[in-house]
Amino acid sequence: MLRGLYTGASGMLVNEVRQNITANNLANIDTTGFKKSVAVFSMEPDNEIYRVNDLNKVSKQKFSDISRYIGNMGTGAVVSDVYLTSGQQGNINVTDNQSDLAITGEGYFAVETKDGVKFTRAGNFAVTKDGELTDMNGNFVIGASPESLAELPPGEGLLDPKGAMKIAYDRIRLDPNQKFNVGEEGIIFQNGQNVSKLLIVKFDKSNFINKKGANLLEPLPENKVSAASEYKIAQGALEASNVNAVYEMVNMIELQRAYELNQKVILTQDEMLQKSINSVGRLNA
């Protein structure tokens, strides 16, 4: 019975984590370029169950404990990982703002923050009065030339073990008083001149990523970051969140019901334990 309490409690904990993730997805339904997360859960290791005090008569006054094997008992579930579903494309909404950029296909924009280079799908950029292209939090959008990318050995990632860029990159600087154009490959032109090329990267493992807040992502050390190739840049447009509101609301209702069912399991186990203590184990005089 005690095992049933633990199993029910683990089910409640799993559903609580999944509810928090779903709530976060719903809260970011209008966040530009947001990618929803999905919790992946697995079973805890099974326990082998044996009968206790199962005695076998060896002689008139001698018994041996044979402890017969009954079977395996599950011990509940646990959240094993949280996946960032980067493969799901959000809708592309036209804004006609020249500094709004959207990625279709794989890849992330690279931005320089005070904590180093981070990555994002949100392309709602702006040109400062000094002519620097930044995101909504003031982080600098960066570019890299094909020549600097070609200097990397084949198959090597863009980041070193400490998360610093191995290649030379530059902040994208523009004339704030002039229009500029961005091609599908991310090449930026202004006044007929090639200004820079956006650095668009991809992650080898979509689940080895940390969300750093402000719609920024950071790969874990074991996740290789390389230059993306299967993408197109759309200027004057933004990628919407890939969260489906109807699906997430239905999922939230199902999770609440699952949470309540696990509560009932615990209450039932508690009542059975109470009866076994107060009734079955009572000695009548």
Backbone as CSV, one residue per row, in Angstrom:
resi,resn,N_x,N_y,N_z,CA_x,CA_y,CA_z,C_x,C_y,C_z
1,MET,0.818,-1.210,0.000,0.000,0.000,0.000,0.855,1.265,0.000
2,LEU,1.964,1.207,0.768,2.856,2.357,0.783,3.425,2.615,-0.603
3,ARG,3.680,1.530,-1.343,4.176,1.689,-2.701,3.163,2.420,-3.568
4,GLY,1.883,2.139,-3.354,0.842,2.828,-4.105,0.823,4.324,-3.830
5,LEU,1.122,4.701,-2.580,1.205,6.124,-2.247,2.322,6.792,-3.032
6,TYR,3.489,6.139,-3.098,4.619,6.699,-3.827,4.327,6.800,-5.328
7,THR,3.665,5.767,-5.863,3.344,5.769,-7.296,2.379,6.901,-7.627
8,GLY,1.353,7.075,-6.810,0.403,8.166,-7.027,1.060,9.531,-6.894
9,ALA,1.967,9.662,-5.913,2.661,10.940,-5.719,3.557,11.267,-6.903
10,SER,4.252,10.246,-7.451,5.114,10.492,-8.607,4.282,10.922,-9.814
11,GLY,3.081,10.336,-9.949,2.190,10.747,-11.035,1.749,12.198,-10.889
12,MET,1.493,12.629,-9.666,1.120,14.023,-9.430,2.272,14.967,-9.762
13,LEU,3.493,14.581,-9.394,4.652,15.429,-9.665,4.887,15.566,-11.169
14,VAL,4.756,14.449,-11.905,4.940,14.481,-13.358,3.919,15.411,-14.001
15,ASN,2.658,15.290,-13.603,1.616,16.116,-14.203,1.740,17.580,-13.801
16,GLU,2.303,17.830,-12.625,2.537,19.216,-12.222,3.582,19.863,-13.131
17,VAL,4.666,19.135,-13.417,5.699,19.661,-14.315,5.122,19.900,-15.707
18,ARG,4.330,18.946,-16.198,3.741,19.078,-17.533,2.748,20.248,-17.586
19,GLN,2.024,20.474,-16.488,1.108,21.617,-16.449,1.884,22.935,-16.506
20,ASN,3.016,23.007,-15.805,3.829,24.230,-15.829,4.357,24.511,-17.233
21,ILE,4.781,23.457,-17.933,5.288,23.629,-19.295,4.172,24.087,-20.230
22,THR,2.998,23.464,-20.099,1.864,23.846,-20.937,1.427,25.278,-20.650
23,ALA,1.430,25.668,-19.380,1.072,27.045,-19.015,2.065,28.036,-19.619
24,ASN,3.353,27.674,-19.619,4.362,28.552,-20.220,4.160,28.662,-21.727
25,ASN,3.793,27.550,-22.371,3.505,27.600,-23.802,2.345,28.549,-24.097
26,LEU,1.276,28.445,-23.297,0.108,29.304,-23.499,0.439,30.775,-23.245
27,ALA,1.306,31.026,-22.267,1.672,32.411,-21.944,2.459,33.064,-23.071
28,ASN,3.101,32.252,-23.909,3.929,32.788,-24.996,3.289,32.608,-26.371
29,ILE,1.975,32.494,-26.393,1.286,32.263,-27.663,1.454,33.442,-28.621
30,ASP,1.684,34.642,-28.093,1.862,35.827,-28.941,3.313,36.284,-29.001
31,THR,4.231,35.472,-28.502,5.654,35.830,-28.514,6.266,35.489,-29.865
32,THR,6.884,36.454,-30.496,7.469,36.262,-31.827,8.535,35.175,-31.808
33,GLY,8.391,34.210,-32.716,9.409,33.164,-32.878,9.494,32.171,-31.744
34,PHE,8.516,32.166,-30.846,8.580,31.250,-29.693,8.368,29.820,-30.151
35,LYS,9.155,28.895,-29.581,9.017,27.469,-29.863,8.560,26.762,-28.590
36,LYS,7.455,26.046,-28.698,6.894,25.403,-27.517,7.784,24.262,-27.036
37,SER,7.639,23.935,-25.766,8.376,22.833,-25.155,7.419,21.679,-24.874
38,VAL,7.975,20.485,-24.859,7.198,19.277,-24.581,7.965,18.444,-23.565
39,ALA,7.288,18.014,-22.498,7.916,17.170,-21.485,7.886,15.718,-21.932
40,VAL,8.998,15.040,-21.737,9.090,13.609,-22.035,9.306,12.894,-20.710
41,PHE,8.466,11.890,-20.429,8.601,11.201,-19.152,8.856,9.714,-19.371
42,SER,9.446,9.102,-18.379,9.804,7.683,-18.466,9.450,7.000,-17.152
43,MET,9.437,5.677,-17.184,9.113,4.895,-15.994,10.320,4.802,-15.073
44,GLU,10.048,4.863,-13.789,11.084,4.574,-12.811,11.409,3.077,-12.868
45,PRO,12.601,2.667,-12.405,12.949,1.236,-12.440,11.951,0.389,-11.659
46,ASP,11.620,-0.790,-12.219,10.713,-1.712,-11.539,11.409,-2.372,-10.353
47,ASN,10.619,-2.711,-9.358,11.115,-3.463,-8.201,10.676,-4.918,-8.300
48,GLU,11.585,-5.826,-7.988,11.223,-7.243,-7.946,10.535,-7.541,-6.616
49,ILE,9.388,-8.214,-6.686,8.585,-8.490,-5.503,8.703,-9.975,-5.134
50,TYR,8.991,-10.240,-3.853,9.087,-11.604,-3.329,8.132,-11.762,-2.145
51,ARG,7.633,-12.964,-1.946,6.830,-13.258,-0.753,7.753,-13.350,0.447
52,VAL,7.335,-12.765,1.538,8.147,-12.814,2.757,7.613,-13.903,3.686
53,ASN,8.496,-14.456,4.488,8.151,-15.516,5.444,7.464,-16.702,4.775
54,ASP,7.853,-16.990,3.558,7.318,-18.137,2.827,8.209,-19.336,3.165
55,LEU,7.803,-20.128,4.141,8.656,-21.177,4.692,8.366,-22.536,4.061
56,ASN,9.409,-23.273,3.862,9.309,-24.632,3.334,9.801,-25.600,4.410
57,LYS,8.960,-26.596,4.769,9.309,-27.526,5.838,10.370,-28.506,5.347
58,VAL,11.532,-28.454,5.988,12.643,-29.335,5.619,12.608,-30.616,6.443
59,SER,12.382,-30.462,7.729,12.245,-31.608,8.630,11.181,-31.271,9.653
60,LYS,11.061,-32.121,10.700,10.000,-31.939,11.686,10.076,-30.585,12.371
61,GLN,11.298,-30.127,12.645,11.467,-28.866,13.378,12.315,-27.844,12.609
62,LYS,12.497,-28.052,11.332,13.360,-27.165,10.564,12.627,-26.656,9.315
63,PHE,12.714,-25.365,9.111,12.078,-24.734,7.955,13.109,-23.866,7.227
64,SER,12.917,-23.680,5.943,13.784,-22.796,5.164,12.922,-21.739,4.470
65,ASP,13.462,-20.519,4.370,12.747,-19.412,3.727,13.043,-19.453,2.228
66,ILE,12.022,-19.765,1.425,12.269,-19.889,-0.014,11.974,-18.584,-0.763
67,SER,11.231,-17.652,-0.138,10.965,-16.318,-0.705,10.670,-16.376,-2.197
68,ARG,9.525,-16.900,-2.549,9.163,-17.053,-3.955,9.024,-15.693,-4.671
69,TYR,9.525,-15.660,-5.884,9.436,-14.456,-6.718,8.017,-14.316,-7.263
70,ILE,7.397,-13.146,-7.035,6.027,-12.908,-7.465,5.982,-12.199,-8.824
71,GLY,6.787,-11.175,-8.981,6.791,-10.411,-10.226,7.390,-9.032,-10.000
72,ASN,7.218,-8.160,-10.978,7.734,-6.797,-10.899,6.613,-5.813,-10.570
73,MET,6.982,-4.779,-9.841,6.021,-3.726,-9.511,6.591,-2.391,-9.971
74,GLY,5.811,-1.649,-10.746,6.230,-0.327,-11.177,6.259,0.657,-10.023
75,THR,7.155,1.622,-10.109,7.304,2.606,-9.026,6.940,4.017,-9.481
76,GLY,6.220,4.113,-10.599,5.777,5.432,-11.031,6.571,5.964,-12.208
77,ALA,6.373,7.258,-12.494,7.001,7.905,-13.648,7.763,9.141,-13.201
78,VAL,8.625,9.624,-14.097,9.412,10.822,-13.817,9.641,11.552,-15.138
79,VAL,9.717,12.889,-15.090,10.038,13.670,-16.285,11.523,13.498,-16.574
80,SER,11.835,12.891,-17.710,13.234,12.605,-18.039,13.883,13.697,-18.875
81,ASP,13.090,14.470,-19.627,13.667,15.502,-20.477,12.582,16.468,-20.916
82,VAL,13.014,17.633,-21.351,12.107,18.630,-21.920,12.643,18.984,-23.299
83,TYR,11.845,18.720,-24.323,12.278,18.942,-25.694,11.784,20.287,-26.201
84,LEU,12.675,20.973,-26.915,12.301,22.184,-27.616,11.940,21.786,-29.041
85,THR,10.682,21.957,-29.411,10.219,21.457,-30.707,10.565,22.457,-31.810
86,SER,11.867,22.596,-32.091,12.332,23.590,-33.053,11.946,23.254,-34.480
87,GLY,11.552,22.005,-34.742,11.216,21.614,-36.094,9.877,22.145,-36.569
88,GLN,9.050,22.625,-35.670,7.719,23.104,-36.049,7.785,24.583,-36.435
89,GLN,7.450,24.873,-37.679,7.502,26.230,-38.196,6.278,27.018,-37.758
90,GLY,6.493,28.246,-37.283,5.388,29.123,-36.969,4.909,29.836,-38.220
91,ASN,3.712,30.378,-38.179,3.177,31.126,-39.325,4.011,32.383,-39.584
92,ILE,4.165,32.735,-40.858,4.892,33.950,-41.239,3.882,35.066,-41.478
93,ASN,3.972,36.126,-40.670,3.052,37.260,-40.758,3.776,38.470,-41.353
94,VAL,3.204,39.036,-42.394,3.802,40.189,-43.065,3.571,41.445,-42.231
95,THR,4.666,42.231,-42.026,4.582,43.474,-41.250,4.956,44.698,-42.079
96,ASP,5.691,44.477,-43.172,6.188,45.560,-44.035,7.165,46.479,-43.314
97,ASN,7.680,46.057,-42.185,8.739,46.798,-41.497,10.081,46.237,-41.958
98,GLN,10.951,47.074,-42.516,12.168,46.573,-43.146,13.124,45.881,-42.169
99,SER,13.021,46.189,-40.890,13.928,45.573,-39.920,13.356,44.299,-39.300
100,ASP,12.131,43.929,-39.695,11.547,42.658,-39.242,11.985,41.548,-40.186
101,LEU,12.558,40.481,-39.608,13.070,39.368,-40.405,12.513,38.057,-39.865
102,ALA,12.205,37.154,-40.762,11.670,35.848,-40.361,12.470,34.746,-41.055
103,ILE,12.703,33.664,-40.321,13.394,32.499,-40.878,12.352,31.452,-41.228
104,THR,12.399,30.964,-42.462,11.613,29.788,-42.830,12.591,28.642,-43.041
105,GLY,12.304,27.514,-42.395,13.250,26.402,-42.434,14.036,26.329,-41.139
106,GLU,15.222,25.730,-41.213,16.028,25.542,-40.021,16.778,26.820,-39.663
107,GLY,17.269,26.878,-38.441,18.193,27.940,-38.091,17.688,28.934,-37.067
108,TYR,18.655,29.689,-36.527,18.405,30.717,-35.516,19.300,31.913,-35.810
109,PHE,18.794,33.107,-35.503,19.634,34.296,-35.546,20.633,34.240,-34.391
110,ALA,21.806,34.832,-34.611,22.813,34.933,-33.550,22.869,36.383,-33.078
111,VAL,22.841,36.574,-31.757,22.910,37.923,-31.184,23.979,37.956,-30.094
112,GLU,24.613,39.105,-29.986,25.655,39.293,-28.975,25.044,39.946,-27.744
113,THR,25.106,39.260,-26.602,24.587,39.785,-25.338,25.752,40.044,-24.389
114,LYS,25.448,40.591,-23.245,26.499,40.826,-22.244,27.050,39.515,-21.689
115,ASP,26.305,38.413,-21.886,26.749,37.097,-21.430,27.289,36.236,-22.565
116,GLY,27.615,36.864,-23.689,28.129,36.111,-24.824,27.098,35.982,-25.927
117,VAL,27.421,35.170,-26.925,26.537,34.992,-28.078,25.412,34.024,-27.735
118,LYS,24.174,34.432,-27.988,22.992,33.593,-27.796,22.239,33.514,-29.124
119,PHE,21.145,32.746,-29.130,20.444,32.485,-30.390,18.939,32.638,-30.197
120,THR,18.259,33.022,-31.275,16.828,33.281,-31.185,16.180,33.112,-32.557
121,ARG,14.880,32.814,-32.549,14.091,32.793,-33.789,13.327,34.100,-33.954
122,ALA,13.330,34.931,-32.932,12.573,36.188,-32.988,13.338,37.208,-33.824
123,GLY,12.740,37.649,-34.930,13.407,38.593,-35.818,12.834,39.990,-35.772
124,ASN,12.181,40.365,-34.669,11.655,41.724,-34.548,12.784,42.661,-34.121
125,PHE,13.611,43.031,-35.127,14.803,43.834,-34.884,14.511,45.316,-35.099
126,ALA,15.489,46.130,-34.751,15.387,47.578,-34.942,16.788,48.118,-35.198
127,VAL,16.864,49.252,-35.907,18.133,49.927,-36.160,18.235,51.107,-35.194
128,THR,19.289,51.128,-34.393,19.469,52.199,-33.418,19.903,53.491,-34.120
129,LYS,19.920,54.571,-33.363,20.358,55.861,-33.939,21.822,55.822,-34.356
130,ASP,22.576,54.870,-33.763,23.981,54.698,-34.151,24.136,53.753,-35.331
131,GLY,23.023,53.206,-35.828,23.067,52.362,-37.006,23.305,50.889,-36.729
132,GLU,23.200,50.456,-35.483,23.424,49.042,-35.169,22.093,48.296,-35.140
133,LEU,22.092,47.113,-35.745,20.891,46.288,-35.780,20.808,45.489,-34.478
134,THR,19.724,45.681,-33.744,19.576,45.036,-32.439,18.220,44.362,-32.336
135,ASP,18.097,43.466,-31.337,16.780,42.893,-31.041,16.048,43.813,-30.074
136,MET,14.879,43.383,-29.617,14.047,44.232,-28.769,14.650,44.460,-27.385
137,ASN,15.663,43.690,-27.015,16.306,43.846,-25.711,17.645,44.558,-25.813
138,GLY,17.955,45.079,-27.004,19.197,45.815,-27.181,20.409,44.945,-27.475
139,ASN,20.207,43.639,-27.669,21.322,42.765,-28.026,21.665,42.950,-29.504
140,PHE,22.949,42.885,-29.830,23.403,43.176,-31.180,23.284,41.954,-32.090
141,VAL,22.604,42.128,-33.221,22.524,41.073,-34.229,23.876,40.983,-34.918
142,ILE,24.398,39.776,-35.089,25.747,39.633,-35.638,25.722,38.908,-36.986
143,GLY,26.754,39.163,-37.752,26.921,38.518,-39.040,28.315,37.939,-39.162
144,ALA,28.490,37.060,-40.122,29.789,36.438,-40.371,29.942,36.208,-41.867
145,SER,31.115,36.467,-42.358,31.365,36.307,-43.788,31.549,34.839,-44.134
146,PRO,31.243,34.440,-45.362,31.494,33.060,-45.787,32.955,32.667,-45.640
147,GLU,33.867,33.638,-45.790,35.299,33.347,-45.662,35.657,32.922,-44.240
148,SER,35.062,33.605,-43.238,35.366,33.232,-41.847,34.794,31.864,-41.508
149,LEU,33.628,31.532,-42.075,33.041,30.210,-41.845,33.872,29.121,-42.507
150,ALA,34.469,29.448,-43.659,35.260,28.462,-44.396,36.562,28.128,-43.674
151,GLU,36.985,28.979,-42.752,38.234,28.719,-42.023,38.098,27.586,-41.015
152,LEU,36.855,27.248,-40.636,36.650,26.148,-39.696,36.915,24.810,-40.376
153,PRO,37.568,23.880,-39.692,37.740,22.531,-40.257,36.386,21.874,-40.491
154,PRO,36.245,21.030,-41.493,34.971,20.369,-41.779,34.433,19.607,-40.565
155,GLY,33.154,19.812,-40.271,32.520,19.110,-39.163,32.727,19.729,-37.802
156,GLU,33.509,20.795,-37.709,33.765,21.427,-36.404,32.694,22.460,-36.097
157,GLY,32.298,22.560,-34.827,31.269,23.496,-34.411,31.766,24.916,-34.315
158,LEU,30.818,25.847,-34.216,31.148,27.271,-34.157,31.575,27.733,-32.771
159,LEU,31.216,26.954,-31.727,31.496,27.368,-30.356,32.583,26.505,-29.731
160,ASP,33.401,27.133,-28.867,34.389,26.369,-28.113,33.727,25.829,-26.840
161,PRO,34.418,25.001,-26.047,33.800,24.425,-24.841,33.251,25.453,-23.855
162,LYS,33.762,26.695,-23.896,33.282,27.729,-22.988,32.118,28.522,-23.579
163,GLY,31.692,28.182,-24.801,30.563,28.865,-25.423,30.932,30.085,-26.237
164,ALA,32.238,30.342,-26.430,32.672,31.495,-27.218,32.772,31.115,-28.697
165,MET,32.563,32.101,-29.577,32.623,31.868,-31.011,34.069,31.619,-31.450
166,LYS,34.244,30.638,-32.300,35.579,30.320,-32.829,35.929,31.158,-34.056
167,ILE,34.926,31.756,-34.671,35.151,32.504,-35.899,35.035,33.997,-35.632
168,ALA,35.579,34.787,-36.562,35.438,36.235,-36.468,34.031,36.622,-36.918
169,TYR,33.385,37.470,-36.145,32.049,37.947,-36.498,31.988,39.452,-36.271
170,ASP,30.942,40.069,-36.763,30.830,41.517,-36.642,29.398,41.910,-36.315
171,ARG,29.257,43.000,-35.588,27.938,43.581,-35.388,27.488,44.217,-36.695
172,ILE,26.224,44.085,-37.004,25.705,44.609,-38.266,25.406,46.096,-38.101
173,ARG,26.119,46.912,-38.875,25.977,48.369,-38.798,25.423,48.907,-40.111
174,LEU,24.432,49.755,-39.999,23.734,50.306,-41.162,23.590,51.819,-41.018
175,ASP,23.268,52.463,-42.116,22.920,53.884,-42.082,21.462,53.968,-41.645
176,PRO,21.184,54.535,-40.461,19.799,54.548,-39.960,18.848,55.398,-40.797
177,ASN,19.389,56.216,-41.678,18.557,57.102,-42.489,18.299,56.551,-43.888
178,GLN,18.830,55.374,-44.180,18.675,54.788,-45.503,17.989,53.427,-45.409
179,LYS,17.276,53.088,-46.479,16.648,51.775,-46.526,17.699,50.699,-46.793
180,PHE,17.390,49.478,-46.399,18.279,48.358,-46.684,17.454,47.150,-47.082
181,ASN,18.067,46.234,-47.771,17.394,45.024,-48.245,18.129,43.793,-47.730
182,VAL,17.359,42.761,-47.414,17.919,41.496,-46.943,17.460,40.404,-47.893
183,GLY,18.425,39.680,-48.496,18.100,38.603,-49.412,17.729,37.329,-48.679
184,GLU,17.265,36.340,-49.437,16.836,35.078,-48.840,17.974,34.357,-48.131
185,GLU,19.210,34.583,-48.569,20.354,33.936,-47.934,20.871,34.703,-46.728
186,GLY,20.239,35.842,-46.411,20.640,36.629,-45.259,21.664,37.700,-45.562
187,ILE,21.950,37.942,-46.845,22.909,38.984,-47.222,22.204,40.339,-47.186
188,ILE,22.823,41.310,-46.507,22.229,42.634,-46.316,22.880,43.630,-47.275
189,PHE,22.033,44.338,-48.028,22.502,45.345,-48.983,21.953,46.706,-48.570
190,GLN,22.787,47.726,-48.746,22.342,49.108,-48.533,23.098,50.001,-49.518
191,ASN,22.364,50.844,-50.230,22.952,51.710,-51.255,23.747,50.911,-52.284
192,GLY,23.240,49.708,-52.604,23.889,48.882,-53.607,25.139,48.180,-53.133
193,GLN,25.469,48.314,-51.846,26.676,47.701,-51.302,26.331,46.525,-50.383
194,ASN,27.177,45.492,-50.428,27.031,44.337,-49.527,27.547,44.745,-48.151
195,VAL,26.633,44.893,-47.187,27.001,45.355,-45.850,27.489,44.207,-44.968
196,SER,26.720,43.119,-44.935,27.063,41.982,-44.080,26.192,40.798,-44.463
197,LYS,26.433,39.679,-43.808,25.592,38.488,-43.980,25.202,37.977,-42.606
198,LEU,23.898,37.815,-42.391,23.412,37.319,-41.103,24.024,35.956,-40.791
199,LEU,24.403,35.768,-39.539,24.888,34.464,-39.101,23.686,33.644,-38.642
200,ILE,23.342,32.635,-39.422,22.216,31.750,-39.108,22.802,30.388,-38.744
201,VAL,22.454,29.883,-37.572,23.048,28.640,-37.078,21.966,27.595,-36.835
202,LYS,22.416,26.354,-36.682,21.520,25.256,-36.335,22.146,24.450,-35.214
203,PHE,21.291,23.730,-34.459,21.740,22.855,-33.386,21.616,21.403,-33.836
204,ASP,22.617,20.611,-33.503,22.557,19.183,-33.850,21.498,18.449,-33.030
205,LYS,21.303,18.871,-31.753,20.355,18.206,-30.867,19.366,19.241,-30.341
206,SER,18.105,19.086,-30.749,17.110,20.098,-30.378,16.743,20.072,-28.908
207,ASN,17.035,18.963,-28.201,16.665,18.893,-26.787,17.810,19.268,-25.863
208,PHE,19.011,19.504,-26.401,20.160,19.906,-25.578,20.313,21.424,-25.637
209,ILE,19.257,22.114,-25.199,19.198,23.576,-25.283,18.611,24.128,-23.986
210,ASN,19.168,25.228,-23.529,18.609,25.937,-22.380,17.908,27.200,-22.857
211,LYS,16.714,27.455,-22.312,16.051,28.732,-22.552,16.575,29.735,-21.526
212,LYS,17.095,30.863,-22.022,17.740,31.844,-21.150,16.854,33.042,-20.849
213,GLY,15.592,32.997,-21.257,14.710,34.131,-21.054,14.856,35.134,-22.189
214,ALA,13.904,36.045,-22.306,13.885,37.071,-23.360,13.952,36.430,-24.740
215,ASN,13.398,35.205,-24.873,13.335,34.488,-26.148,14.711,34.096,-26.674
216,LEU,15.683,33.956,-25.783,17.046,33.578,-26.170,17.311,32.124,-25.803
217,LEU,18.156,31.480,-26.607,18.511,30.084,-26.391,20.015,29.941,-26.269
218,GLU,20.403,28.922,-25.500,21.822,28.628,-25.315,22.021,27.120,-25.402
219,PRO,22.904,26.637,-26.271,23.118,25.190,-26.373,23.917,24.665,-25.190
220,LEU,23.643,23.436,-24.792,24.451,22.792,-23.775,25.814,22.435,-24.363
221,PRO,26.838,22.232,-23.519,28.197,21.990,-24.035,28.296,20.826,-25.023
222,GLU,27.469,19.783,-24.826,27.555,18.610,-25.709,26.775,18.777,-27.009
223,ASN,26.182,19.941,-27.219,25.389,20.198,-28.420,26.218,21.028,-29.402
224,LYS,26.451,20.495,-30.591,27.261,21.200,-31.587,26.428,22.236,-32.318
225,VAL,27.001,23.430,-32.501,26.376,24.517,-33.238,27.142,24.706,-34.541
226,SER,26.425,24.701,-35.649,27.074,24.867,-36.952,26.254,25.819,-37.810
227,ALA,26.829,26.244,-38.922,26.128,27.164,-39.827,24.970,26.441,-40.512
228,ALA,23.800,27.077,-40.526,22.629,26.491,-41.183,22.696,26.750,-42.685
229,SER,22.015,25.902,-43.434,21.992,26.062,-44.889,20.580,25.943,-45.456
230,GLU,19.727,25.156,-44.800,18.368,24.925,-45.306,17.405,25.958,-44.729
231,TYR,17.532,27.194,-45.174,16.678,28.260,-44.660,16.511,29.345,-45.723
232,LYS,15.507,30.207,-45.493,15.318,31.409,-46.278,14.929,32.540,-45.325
233,ILE,15.408,33.735,-45.615,15.076,34.905,-44.809,14.002,35.715,-45.530
234,ALA,12.940,36.043,-44.809,11.872,36.890,-45.351,11.950,38.252,-44.664
235,GLN,12.164,39.309,-45.452,12.217,40.659,-44.886,10.810,41.244,-44.821
236,GLY,10.575,42.074,-43.809,9.258,42.678,-43.643,8.220,41.697,-43.159
237,ALA,8.667,40.687,-42.403,7.743,39.664,-41.887,8.300,39.126,-40.573
238,LEU,7.440,38.515,-39.790,7.828,37.912,-38.522,7.238,36.519,-38.407
239,GLU,7.979,35.632,-37.777,7.467,34.289,-37.512,6.675,34.308,-36.205
240,ALA,5.472,33.805,-36.261,4.636,33.744,-35.059,5.034,32.553,-34.203
241,SER,4.530,32.525,-32.993,4.736,31.383,-32.109,4.136,30.122,-32.731
242,ASN,4.781,28.976,-32.489,4.238,27.726,-33.037,3.304,27.021,-32.053
243,VAL,2.834,27.744,-31.040,1.915,27.183,-30.058,0.496,27.170,-30.621
244,ASN,-0.139,26.006,-30.558,-1.544,25.867,-30.966,-2.403,26.020,-29.710
245,ALA,-3.147,27.105,-29.630,-3.891,27.425,-28.413,-4.928,26.356,-28.075
246,VAL,-5.642,25.864,-29.086,-6.688,24.858,-28.845,-6.064,23.575,-28.298
247,TYR,-4.988,23.134,-28.933,-4.322,21.904,-28.482,-3.819,22.047,-27.046
248,GLU,-3.201,23.180,-26.731,-2.639,23.368,-25.394,-3.736,23.452,-24.333
249,MET,-4.886,24.055,-24.660,-5.987,24.137,-23.706,-6.567,22.752,-23.433
250,VAL,-6.744,21.962,-24.492,-7.240,20.591,-24.317,-6.229,19.786,-23.492
251,ASN,-4.960,19.970,-23.785,-3.907,19.268,-23.050,-3.920,19.656,-21.573
252,MET,-4.159,20.921,-21.289,-4.201,21.381,-19.899,-5.361,20.725,-19.144
253,ILE,-6.518,20.602,-19.795,-7.670,19.946,-19.155,-7.359,18.481,-18.865
254,GLU,-6.733,17.791,-19.829,-6.370,16.386,-19.631,-5.371,16.232,-18.486
255,LEU,-4.423,17.146,-18.389,-3.421,17.072,-17.319,-4.055,17.299,-15.952
256,GLN,-5.011,18.221,-15.875,-5.704,18.470,-14.610,-6.485,17.233,-14.168
257,ARG,-7.129,16.564,-15.124,-7.874,15.342,-14.788,-6.925,14.237,-14.339
258,ALA,-5.789,14.107,-15.029,-4.801,13.099,-14.639,-4.258,13.384,-13.241
259,TYR,-4.062,14.658,-12.935,-3.593,15.046,-11.602,-4.622,14.647,-10.542
260,GLU,-5.891,14.908,-10.822,-6.950,14.568,-9.875,-7.080,13.062,-9.694
261,LEU,-6.888,12.286,-10.767,-6.949,10.826,-10.655,-5.848,10.296,-9.752
262,ASN,-4.658,10.872,-9.867,-3.568,10.456,-8.985,-3.850,10.843,-7.536
263,GLN,-4.530,11.969,-7.342,-4.952,12.336,-5.987,-5.894,11.281,-5.408
264,LYS,-6.838,10.808,-6.241,-7.790,9.791,-5.781,-7.077,8.483,-5.462
265,VAL,-6.044,8.153,-6.233,-5.252,6.944,-5.942,-4.638,7.043,-4.554
266,ILE,-4.090,8.202,-4.228,-3.465,8.389,-2.918,-4.505,8.307,-1.811
267,LEU,-5.672,8.934,-2.020,-6.733,8.887,-1.009,-7.231,7.458,-0.790
268,THR,-7.371,6.707,-1.896,-7.813,5.316,-1.776,-6.787,4.476,-1.035
269,GLN,-5.525,4.648,-1.358,-4.463,3.917,-0.674,-4.412,4.281,0.811
270,ASP,-4.654,5.553,1.093,-4.643,5.996,2.490,-5.794,5.368,3.273
271,GLU,-6.984,5.286,2.651,-8.133,4.664,3.314,-7.900,3.172,3.556
272,MET,-7.311,2.496,2.575,-7.010,1.073,2.733,-5.990,0.849,3.836
273,LEU,-5.001,1.711,3.906,-3.989,1.590,4.948,-4.595,1.840,6.323
274,GLN,-5.508,2.798,6.381,-6.177,3.109,7.653,-7.016,1.926,8.125
275,LYS,-7.729,1.283,7.190,-8.538,0.127,7.556,-7.667,-1.046,7.997
276,SER,-6.553,-1.260,7.311,-5.678,-2.379,7.669,-5.088,-2.191,9.072
277,ILE,-4.874,-0.947,9.466,-4.307,-0.666,10.790,-5.396,-0.755,11.864
278,ASN,-6.538,-0.131,11.580,-7.573,-0.027,12.604,-8.502,-1.228,12.691
279,SER,-8.647,-1.987,11.604,-9.602,-3.102,11.597,-8.903,-4.440,11.487
280,VAL,-8.122,-4.651,10.429,-7.509,-5.955,10.211,-6.527,-6.294,11.312
281,GLY,-5.766,-5.308,11.748,-4.741,-5.573,12.755,-5.214,-5.486,14.185
282,ARG,-6.540,-5.375,14.407,-7.038,-5.222,15.771,-7.167,-6.611,16.433
283,LEU,-6.751,-6.675,17.686,-6.876,-7.905,18.470,-8.054,-7.749,19.431
284,ASN,-9.058,-8.648,19.293,-10.207,-8.589,20.167,-9.953,-9.419,21.423
285,ALA,-10.291,-8.866,22.567,-10.071,-9.567,23.831,-11.061,-10.711,23.967
